[in-house]
């Protein structure tokens, strides 16, 4: 009986010892794994601290020298770079142009003011319009002893023939002192070449019928963009309402500069356009029958 108890006791002790050993091994393994995990966390935290540390900027690559921008150059209708001609105004000889916008004008007062050497009067526009003050202004200015010319306002959407018919029916150059002006301010929607072709047709009709070359009127930008090149061989009145003289992109005959649309002249209520001669040009250069 005692021997059996002892063996059973020993057997239980062995079992308990094995269980204890397994437990110790398991605890050791867990402790080791936790230690590794904690070590990994500390390493990661340390790495994060290192990543958060501000780093110096990377050095910038050396910049290669850049070429200076070329100065702007005004360009004609064919996008060719040309030499800009510089001009000087002569405001001692001044003129005005008028239409129905000026209302009733006292032409004797205008002449008496001594500030007007020549007058351009609106006659026609497009295919049918005749300015309703044209005849009154023409007769009044002539009676006051002023040098007089007329202008036609060109409409690109109207055929050259119909515009010329309107102009011819209203204008008798025997009543004029000055070369007529064609006022070109609108470009229209047609292609540029078609616009230029129609304008040239109208101008040539005027030339053939009256035996003279008209003066062309436009703004500086309009000339440089649309007329430069094909229409260089005409005299021009150029509009630009600023202190600086307009510069054309070629050597067209820049005869007159319309420098103001808000001038005041004795005998005219309200504003009126004023112009002057440029460079060496004078009144003789715009007369139908210049003196020799």
C-alpha atoms as one frame of an Amber mdcrd trajectory, in Angstrom:
protein
   0.000   0.000   0.000   2.805   2.472   0.932   4.799   1.654  -2.254   1.805
   2.348  -4.505   1.236   5.689  -2.834   4.793   6.648  -3.316   4.775   5.778
  -6.974   1.547   7.631  -7.483   3.008  10.626  -5.632   6.110  10.559  -7.738
   4.062  10.340 -10.891   1.991  13.329  -9.889   5.141  15.253  -8.980   6.583
  14.549 -12.379   3.405  15.731 -14.067   3.330  18.884 -11.976   6.987  19.512
 -12.750   6.337  19.172 -16.481   3.407  21.530 -16.246   5.528  24.016 -14.320
   8.297  23.803 -16.893   5.801  24.369 -19.732   4.354  27.337 -17.873   7.791
  28.852 -17.250   8.741  28.383 -20.902   5.491  29.967 -22.015   5.946  32.935
 -19.702   9.528  33.357 -20.900   8.417  33.260 -24.505   5.713  35.879 -23.907
   8.140  38.092 -22.045  10.674  37.837 -24.847   8.057  38.618 -27.504   6.780
  41.606 -25.546  10.331  42.860 -25.137  10.859  42.608 -28.880   7.613  44.455
 -29.535   8.543  47.222 -27.089  11.956  47.464 -28.686  10.373  47.771 -32.140
   8.013  50.503 -30.894  10.907  52.431 -29.373  12.855  52.104 -32.599   9.873
  53.337 -34.621   9.278  56.238 -32.224  12.930  57.141 -32.451  12.713  57.035
 -36.228   9.650  59.282 -36.151  11.496  61.751 -33.991  14.326  61.739 -36.448
  11.918  62.252 -39.419  10.246  65.210 -37.663  13.525  67.008 -37.295  13.611
  69.968 -39.754  15.950  69.245 -42.629  17.913  71.908 -44.502  16.607  72.856
 -47.986  18.284  71.136 -50.864  20.632  73.497 -52.682  18.993  75.255 -55.714
  20.523  74.477 -59.098  22.449  77.344 -60.629  20.271  79.476 -62.949  21.522
  79.887 -66.474  21.497  83.499 -67.764  18.280  84.392 -69.650  18.275  86.608
 -72.760  16.709  90.054 -72.355  13.300  90.529 -73.955  13.440  92.471 -77.194
  11.523  95.786 -77.168   8.040  95.679 -78.625   7.850  96.431 -82.324   4.753
  97.579 -84.137   3.853  95.292 -87.020   1.990  95.873 -90.253  -0.752  93.797
 -91.856   1.745  91.235 -93.154   3.434  90.721 -89.757   6.727  92.136 -91.008
   9.022  93.974 -88.610   9.629  97.460 -89.949  11.283 100.659 -88.858   8.926
 103.052 -87.112   9.004 106.593 -88.472   9.004 109.379 -85.880   7.099 112.569
 -86.646   6.806 116.086 -85.258   3.570 118.086 -85.177   3.129 121.679 -86.328
   0.219 122.995 -84.281   0.552 126.502 -85.684  -1.676 125.421 -88.573  -4.824
 123.786 -87.183  -8.045 122.522 -88.697 -11.333 120.963 -87.618 -13.818 118.421
 -88.947 -17.545 118.665 -88.336 -20.850 116.880 -88.929 -24.415 117.030 -87.635
 -23.034 116.264 -84.155 -21.892 119.893 -83.858 -25.378 121.236 -84.567 -25.720
 124.748 -85.974 -22.347 126.426 -86.440 -21.634 130.155 -86.627 -18.994 130.031
 -89.354 -18.214 133.723 -89.221 -17.291 133.327 -85.565 -15.180 130.288 -86.391
 -13.264 132.285 -89.029 -12.955 135.275 -86.697 -11.370 133.115 -83.981  -8.165
 132.881 -86.022  -7.551 129.313 -84.818  -8.868 127.391 -87.846  -7.055 127.212
 -91.192  -9.043 124.439 -92.842 -12.333 122.567 -92.356 -13.444 119.052 -93.255
 -17.218 118.519 -93.416 -18.984 115.171 -93.401 -20.831 114.626 -96.665 -21.841
 110.965 -96.958 -21.833 107.581 -95.263 -22.337 104.130 -96.734 -24.732 103.700
 -99.632 -27.449 106.266 -98.904 -26.775 108.575 -95.968 -26.062 112.240 -96.666
 -25.305 114.256 -93.534 -28.226 116.594 -92.897 -25.915 119.549 -92.153 -23.596
 118.941 -95.113 -24.922 121.598 -97.490 -25.447 124.183 -94.722 -21.943 123.701
 -93.336 -20.360 123.733 -96.793 -21.997 127.004 -97.816 -21.445 128.661 -94.439
 -17.750 127.778 -94.219 -17.089 128.930 -97.787 -18.861 132.249 -97.241 -16.724
 132.777 -94.126 -13.583 132.433 -96.258 -12.375 129.112 -94.832 -10.641 126.393
 -96.871 -13.119 123.527 -97.144 -13.055 119.788 -97.897 -15.450 116.896 -97.333
 -15.266 113.304 -96.134 -17.100 110.037 -96.721 -17.559 107.541 -93.868 -16.709
 104.125 -95.340 -18.860 101.104 -94.373 -17.101  97.781 -95.180 -20.338  95.782
 -95.296 -21.677  97.906 -98.194 -20.490  97.310-101.747 -17.915  99.782-103.118
 -20.144 100.602-106.085 -23.148 101.577-103.983 -20.996 103.697-101.695 -19.374
 105.434-104.635 -22.793 106.183-106.181 -23.859 107.893-102.956 -20.613 109.873
-102.770 -20.680 110.934-106.430 -24.309 112.085-106.286 -23.658 114.322-103.275
 -20.161 115.692-103.835 -19.068 118.230-106.429 -15.347 118.813-106.046 -15.622
 122.134-107.869 -17.105 123.448-104.621 -14.111 122.220-102.598 -10.655 123.544
-101.838  -9.239 120.434-100.174  -8.665 116.858-101.263 -11.554 114.653-100.091
 -11.043 112.266 -97.197 -12.214 108.679 -96.898 -12.909 107.968 -93.232 -11.976
 104.329 -92.497 -12.778 103.273 -88.945 -14.565  99.934 -89.281 -12.933  96.635
 -90.179 -16.105  94.568 -90.714 -16.353  90.767 -90.539 -15.020  89.830 -93.947
 -11.509  88.386 -94.381  -8.743  90.982 -94.351  -7.843  90.531 -98.018 -11.474
  90.994 -99.031 -11.744  94.109 -96.873  -8.617  95.547 -98.491  -9.782  94.600
-101.988 -13.164  96.327-101.560 -11.605  99.415-100.026  -9.133  99.684-102.888
 -11.977  99.356-105.397 -13.845 102.243-103.778 -10.731 104.426-103.619  -9.941
 103.755-107.281 -13.491 104.693-108.279 -13.026 108.055-106.548  -9.639 108.514
-108.225 -10.906 107.756-111.721 -14.020 109.913-111.427 -12.456 113.014-109.868
  -8.905 112.692-111.171  -7.314 113.057-107.713  -6.067 110.762-104.951  -8.132
 111.103-101.766  -6.624 111.368 -98.304  -7.272 108.397 -96.020  -8.325 108.831
 -92.392  -7.941 106.191 -89.675  -6.512 105.635 -86.221  -2.871 104.770 -85.666
  -3.647 101.198 -84.616  -6.044 100.671 -87.524  -3.387 101.742 -90.007  -0.620
  99.617 -88.493  -2.875  96.561 -88.355  -4.944  96.694 -91.550  -3.693  99.295
 -94.049   0.083  99.221 -93.784   1.628  97.879 -96.971  -1.255  97.827 -99.487
  -2.149 101.503 -98.902   1.208 103.102 -98.168   1.118 105.352-101.254  -1.633
 107.654 -99.910  -1.656 110.714 -97.723  -3.089 110.219 -94.246  -4.859 111.992
 -91.446  -4.185 109.828 -88.391  -6.308 109.978 -85.244  -4.848 109.519 -81.774
  -6.175 111.471 -78.801  -3.086 111.548 -76.610  -0.072 113.697 -75.854   2.396
 111.438 -77.634   2.523 111.641 -81.408   1.213 108.508 -83.187   3.905 106.468
 -84.879   3.198 104.516 -88.055   4.956 101.251 -88.793   6.182 102.368 -92.215
   6.923 105.493 -94.233   3.365 106.418 -95.277   2.719 110.133 -95.857   1.536
 111.135 -92.388   0.241 114.587 -93.337  -2.194 115.435 -90.530  -2.697 114.350
 -86.941  -6.181 114.508 -85.409  -5.022 114.942 -81.838  -8.226 115.905 -80.033
 -11.936 115.127 -80.079 -12.749 117.598 -77.291 -11.422 120.919 -78.576 -13.420
 124.095 -78.188 -13.677 126.650 -80.994 -15.438 129.990 -81.013 -18.702 129.710
 -82.967 -19.242 126.000 -82.177 -21.230 124.785 -79.198 -19.663 121.758 -77.580
 -16.633 119.715 -78.570 -15.074 119.457 -82.003 -12.270 117.373 -83.549  -9.032
 119.272 -84.124  -6.039 118.377 -86.270  -2.681 119.831 -87.305  -0.009 119.268
 -89.947   2.993 117.033 -89.407   6.673 117.507 -90.181   7.184 119.530 -93.396
   3.573 119.269 -94.623   1.365 122.344 -94.946  -1.915 123.540 -96.419  -0.556
 123.322 -99.952  -0.220 119.545 -99.591  -3.969 119.000 -99.164  -5.272 121.495
-101.753  -6.978 120.149-104.870  -5.144 122.804-106.846  -1.919 123.469-104.961
   0.003 126.662-105.598   3.350 126.356-107.311
